[in-house]
Structure formats: C-alpha cells, structure tokens
Amino acid sequence: MAFGPGKDSVFKITNATGALTDVSAYLTSCTMPSIDAQTAEVSTLGDAYKEFIRTQVDPGKLSIEGIFDPFMGTLLFNLGTATEKAWEYHPQGTASGKQKFSGSAFLTSFEPGGGIDDAITFSAEFQVTGAITVATN
C-alpha cells in the first residue's frame, strides 16, 4: 500500500494571468469535491424492484484553508470575478507515479479573518465544473 502524510499534498490553481501556480506553502488543508452521482427512477408497472438509470454527475465543491498572506489575498480576490480556472490536487505530492486530480472550477467564496490572539487565516471554496481527471504524475 502507498500511504502518505497530508503534509506532502500539493494544490495548484491558475492565477488571473493564466499561470498554474503552486499555493501549497500557504495552505493548511485541501478538501477534494464530494462527487454526487445523480440517478432517475425508471420503474414501470409490474416491476417488483425499483430500477434506476444514471443521469448527470455533480462534480461538487473543492475547499482550501490556510494562513493569510497578501499574495493569496490578491490571487483569490482576483479569482472572485474570473472565468473558470484550471486546478490540480496531488494528495501525496508530485513525485513520479503519484496520483493527481485536475479539472476546472470557479471561486465561489473567499473569507479571510482571525481573532485578536490568532493568526489571520482564510478559507476559500470552488465550484468544480465539468469532469475531474484522475491521472498520475
């Protein structure tokens, strides 16, 4: 089995100028989308058991949290009005043979904040649009 620690995770997002940018150094967590596969019932009279077909798949939302820095504040603020941007998530790092997930997403929320005795942090959420690709580095 190929287990690995979360500290090796890498997250990249396309910035406003179109460059895929590694922002891992600013993050404390990254949560992959929860894919929701939709179904529709197609049972008919006389069926003893319900029958279903697959319809569309909602690719879900991707969320990140981290320690605030002006670089991240500017990057995420600018993505708030941008078109969909490419992203990559490498749960076990970018070494050869490690799995990566990628796709496109819109930034839907960005919230910086912190208490008087706390580090300033941020959270951001992206709505994934289209298919998520699973590959290896």
Summary of the structure (lengths in Angstrom):
residues: 137
radius of gyration: 18.5
end to end distance: 17.6
largest distance: 66.1
contacts: 344
relative contact order: 0.24
helix: 12%
strand: 51%
